[in-house]
């Protein structure tokens, strides 16, 4: 996996997930989508979504 974290628990027993979400921002035509699609193929737990295909409730 390229990106990951470690689940933690606070002293108040609040559980924190170890998942990391990333947002890649850049100029048009800089292969951001192609890069993320390749990461999705490489990593079994990766999920690729775009702003066009997702809803506010799903994010």
KEDREN-814540 format. One record per residue (C-alpha): residue number from 1; x, y, z; residue in three letters. Coordinates in nm, 4 decimals. Each point is the difference from the previous one (the first is absolute). Example, Ala and Ser with C-alpha at 12.3 -4.5 7.8 and 13.67 -1.06 7.14 Angstrom:
REM residues 2
<r seq="1" east="1.2300" north="-0.4500" up="0.7800" type="Ala"/>
<r seq="2" east="0.1370" north="0.3440" up="-0.0660" type="Ser"/>
This chain:
REM residues 59
<r seq="1" east="0.0000" north="0.0000" up="0.0000" type="Unk"/>
<r seq="2" east="0.1337" north="0.3425" up="-0.0855" type="Unk"/>
<r seq="3" east="-0.1871" north="0.1902" up="0.2700" type="Unk"/>
<r seq="4" east="-0.1113" north="-0.1307" up="0.3353" type="Unk"/>
<r seq="5" east="-0.0244" north="0.0709" up="0.3638" type="Unk"/>
<r seq="6" east="-0.0219" north="-0.1685" up="0.3356" type="Unk"/>
<r seq="7" east="-0.3296" north="-0.0182" up="0.1903" type="Unk"/>
<r seq="8" east="0.0258" north="0.1737" up="0.3378" type="Unk"/>
<r seq="9" east="-0.2043" north="0.0368" up="0.3155" type="Unk"/>
<r seq="10" east="0.0052" north="0.3165" up="0.2112" type="Unk"/>
<r seq="11" east="0.0127" north="0.0101" up="0.3781" type="Unk"/>
<r seq="12" east="-0.3767" north="0.0692" up="-0.0099" type="Unk"/>
<r seq="13" east="-0.0396" north="-0.3328" up="-0.1896" type="Unk"/>
<r seq="14" east="-0.0891" north="0.1724" up="-0.3274" type="Unk"/>
<r seq="15" east="0.1010" north="-0.2180" up="-0.2943" type="Unk"/>
<r seq="16" east="0.1762" north="0.1705" up="-0.2918" type="Unk"/>
<r seq="17" east="0.0138" north="-0.1765" up="-0.3353" type="Unk"/>
<r seq="18" east="0.3363" north="-0.0456" up="-0.1640" type="Unk"/>
<r seq="19" east="-0.1269" north="0.0858" up="-0.3479" type="Unk"/>
<r seq="20" east="0.1514" north="0.2916" up="-0.1879" type="Unk"/>
<r seq="21" east="-0.1915" north="0.1899" up="-0.2660" type="Unk"/>
<r seq="22" east="0.1934" north="0.2015" up="-0.2540" type="Unk"/>
<r seq="23" east="-0.0966" north="0.2781" up="-0.2361" type="Unk"/>
<r seq="24" east="0.2233" north="0.0675" up="-0.2970" type="Unk"/>
<r seq="25" east="-0.0276" north="0.3506" up="-0.1416" type="Unk"/>
<r seq="26" east="0.1785" north="0.1292" up="-0.3066" type="Unk"/>
<r seq="27" east="-0.0224" north="0.1636" up="-0.3368" type="Unk"/>
<r seq="28" east="-0.2079" north="-0.1639" up="-0.2735" type="Unk"/>
<r seq="29" east="0.1748" north="-0.2664" up="-0.2076" type="Unk"/>
<r seq="30" east="0.2555" north="-0.0985" up="0.2651" type="Unk"/>
<r seq="31" east="-0.1063" north="-0.3700" up="0.0154" type="Unk"/>
<r seq="32" east="-0.1614" north="0.0130" up="0.3455" type="Unk"/>
<r seq="33" east="-0.2842" north="-0.2354" up="-0.0953" type="Unk"/>
<r seq="34" east="0.2277" north="-0.2401" up="-0.1846" type="Unk"/>
<r seq="35" east="0.2346" north="-0.0148" up="0.2993" type="Unk"/>
<r seq="36" east="-0.2843" north="-0.0830" up="0.2389" type="Unk"/>
<r seq="37" east="-0.1428" north="-0.2634" up="-0.2338" type="Unk"/>
<r seq="38" east="0.3411" north="-0.1696" up="-0.0043" type="Unk"/>
<r seq="39" east="0.0147" north="0.0119" up="0.3806" type="Unk"/>
<r seq="40" east="-0.3441" north="-0.1633" up="0.0135" type="Unk"/>
<r seq="41" east="0.1238" north="-0.2882" up="-0.2167" type="Unk"/>
<r seq="42" east="0.3147" north="-0.0385" up="0.2112" type="Unk"/>
<r seq="43" east="-0.1551" north="0.0103" up="0.3472" type="Unk"/>
<r seq="44" east="-0.2771" north="-0.2485" up="0.0859" type="Unk"/>
<r seq="45" east="-0.1634" north="0.2325" up="0.2566" type="Unk"/>
<r seq="46" east="0.0136" north="0.3162" up="-0.2117" type="Unk"/>
<r seq="47" east="-0.3226" north="0.1647" up="-0.1120" type="Unk"/>
<r seq="48" east="-0.0064" north="0.2525" up="-0.2823" type="Unk"/>
<r seq="49" east="-0.2831" north="0.2501" up="-0.0263" type="Unk"/>
<r seq="50" east="-0.0371" north="0.3258" up="-0.1835" type="Unk"/>
<r seq="51" east="-0.2063" north="0.3056" up="0.0806" type="Unk"/>
<r seq="52" east="-0.2211" north="-0.0768" up="-0.2984" type="Unk"/>
<r seq="53" east="-0.0873" north="-0.3500" up="0.1195" type="Unk"/>
<r seq="54" east="-0.0474" north="0.0612" up="0.3723" type="Unk"/>
<r seq="55" east="-0.2796" north="0.1574" up="0.2010" type="Unk"/>
<r seq="56" east="0.0177" north="0.2229" up="0.3055" type="Unk"/>
<r seq="57" east="-0.1477" north="-0.2795" up="0.2121" type="Unk"/>
<r seq="58" east="0.2541" north="-0.2492" up="-0.1355" type="Unk"/>
<r seq="59" east="0.2954" north="0.2165" up="0.0873" type="Unk"/>
